[in-house]
Amino acid sequence: MDKKELERCVSELKTFSPLHKKYIFYALERIIEYYANSLLGLAIFGSYAREENRKNSDLDFLIILKEAQNLSKRMREFVENVELTLEPLGQELYEKDDIFCELSPYILEKKESLMFHPIYLDLAEHNKILFDREGIISRIIKSTKSLMKQHGAKKSELSNFWEWKVESGKFLGGIEL
């Protein structure tokens, strides 16, 4: 993905200031640069994809890699090589614009990504696909929408958050997509 395409994707997101837009751009650019050839898919989901984000909303990412270490090592690697490189800009964003944009990655390797994960319900409903080298994210979305219809998955609001209910009562975790 070139810079112009990335800028176009970021311009479609709800942001609160030029610095906020810059922070998101650099976060996405850093993810793409750091994971490079290992990156198979990158999508935004959650409040940013729904355009309901606030000044303190997490920026939720689905990152799919060819291969990955265990979960704790993946997260450490993300923090050290992506998040910490953005810390000065994130601090400036908070101090100047009162925006706290925490990066919230969900990092899976290819094999894991092809099994159903509950976050796929949100991803299927609202997403911004930024990179999908082998069409895995598109497959996940299509398969999840089919499962949602088949099992009567519905989203309901409870106080200040959302909850998914599956009418069939079946736990969908681990189903191959």
C-alpha positions in Angstrom: 0.0 0.0 0.0 1.5 3.3 -1.0 1.3 6.5 1.0 -1.5 8.1 -1.1 -3.7 5.1 -0.6 -3.0 5.0 3.1 -3.8 8.8 3.3 -7.1 8.1 1.5 -8.0 5.4 4.0 -7.2 7.6 7.0 -9.1 10.5 5.5 -12.3 8.2 5.6 -12.0 7.9 9.4 -13.5 10.2 11.9 -10.7 12.2 13.4 -10.8 15.3 15.7 -7.7 17.2 14.6 -4.9 17.1 12.0 -2.6 15.7 14.7 -5.1 12.9 15.4 -5.1 12.1 11.6 -1.3 12.2 11.5 -1.1 9.8 14.5 -3.4 7.3 12.9 -1.5 7.5 9.6 1.8 6.9 11.3 0.4 4.0 13.3 -0.8 2.3 10.2 2.3 3.1 8.2 4.5 1.7 11.0 2.4 -1.5 11.2 2.8 -2.0 7.4 6.5 -1.2 7.5 7.3 -3.3 10.5 5.5 -6.5 9.5 6.3 -6.0 5.8 6.3 -9.3 3.9 4.8 -11.2 6.9 1.7 -9.0 6.8 -1.3 -10.8 5.1 -4.1 -8.6 6.4 -4.8 -5.3 8.2 -8.3 -4.0 9.1 -9.8 -1.5 11.5 -12.9 -2.5 13.3 -14.8 -1.2 16.4 -15.8 2.4 17.0 -13.4 3.8 14.4 -14.9 1.6 11.7 -18.4 2.6 12.8 -17.4 6.3 12.9 -18.6 6.4 16.5 -15.2 6.9 18.0 -14.7 9.5 20.8 -11.5 11.3 21.9 -10.7 8.4 24.2 -11.6 5.5 22.0 -9.3 2.6 21.3 -8.2 2.1 17.7 -8.9 -1.6 17.1 -6.9 -3.5 14.5 -7.0 -7.0 13.1 -3.5 -7.9 12.0 -3.0 -11.2 10.2 0.6 -12.5 9.8 2.0 -15.4 7.8 3.5 -16.8 11.0 3.7 -15.5 14.6 5.1 -16.3 18.0 2.9 -16.9 21.0 0.4 -14.3 22.0 2.5 -12.6 24.7 5.5 -12.4 22.4 3.3 -10.9 19.6 2.0 -8.2 21.9 5.5 -7.4 23.3 6.8 -7.2 19.7 3.9 -4.9 18.7 4.5 -2.6 21.7 8.2 -2.4 21.3 8.3 -2.0 17.5 5.1 -0.1 16.7 3.5 1.5 19.8 6.6 2.8 21.5 7.8 4.4 18.3 4.6 6.5 18.3 4.8 7.4 22.0 6.1 11.0 21.5 3.4 11.7 19.0 0.7 10.1 21.2 1.8 12.2 24.1 1.7 15.4 22.0 -1.8 14.4 20.8 -3.0 14.0 24.4 -1.4 17.3 25.6 -2.4 19.5 22.7 -5.8 18.0 21.7 -6.9 16.0 24.7 -7.1 12.9 22.6 -6.1 9.5 24.0 -5.9 7.0 21.1 -4.7 3.7 22.5 -3.7 1.1 19.8 -5.6 -2.1 20.4 -4.2 -4.8 18.0 -5.7 -8.3 17.6 -2.8 -10.2 16.1 -3.3 -13.6 14.5 -1.3 -15.9 12.3 -2.9 -17.2 9.2 -3.9 -20.6 10.5 -5.5 -19.0 13.6 -7.3 -16.4 11.6 -9.3 -19.0 9.7 -11.0 -20.2 12.8 -14.0 -18.1 14.1 -13.1 -15.5 16.8 -15.9 -13.5 18.6 -14.4 -10.2 17.4 -15.3 -11.2 13.9 -18.9 -10.4 14.7 -17.9 -6.7 15.1 -15.5 -6.9 12.1 -18.2 -8.3 9.8 -20.6 -5.6 10.8 -18.2 -2.6 10.4 -14.7 -2.6 9.0 -12.1 -0.7 7.1 -9.9 -3.2 5.2 -6.5 -1.6 4.6 -4.6 -4.5 3.3 -5.7 -8.0 2.3 -2.9 -9.7 0.4 -4.6 -13.2 0.1 -8.2 -12.2 0.6 -8.3 -13.7 4.1 -10.1 -10.7 5.7 -12.7 -10.7 3.0 -13.2 -14.5 3.5 -13.5 -14.0 7.3 -16.1 -11.3 6.8 -18.1 -13.3 4.3 -18.0 -16.5 6.4 -18.8 -14.6 9.6 -21.9 -13.0 8.0 -23.0 -16.4 6.9 -22.6 -17.8 10.4 -24.4 -14.7 11.9 -27.4 -15.4 9.6 -27.3 -19.1 10.2 -27.2 -18.8 14.0 -29.3 -15.6 14.4 -26.5 -13.5 15.9 -27.8 -10.1 16.9 -26.2 -7.1 18.6 -27.9 -5.5 21.5 -27.0 -2.4 23.5 -26.5 -2.8 27.3 -26.0 0.5 29.1 -22.7 1.8 27.7 -21.6 -1.2 25.6 -22.7 -3.7 23.1 -23.3 -7.5 23.4 -23.7 -10.1 20.7 -26.4 -12.8 21.3 -26.6 -16.0 19.3 -30.2 -17.2 19.0 -29.1 -20.8 18.4 -27.3 -20.7 21.7 -24.4 -22.4 20.1 -20.8 -21.2 20.9 -19.3 -20.3 17.6 -15.7 -20.2 18.7 -13.3 -22.5 16.9 -15.5 -23.0 13.8 -13.4 -23.2 10.7 -14.1 -20.4 8.2 
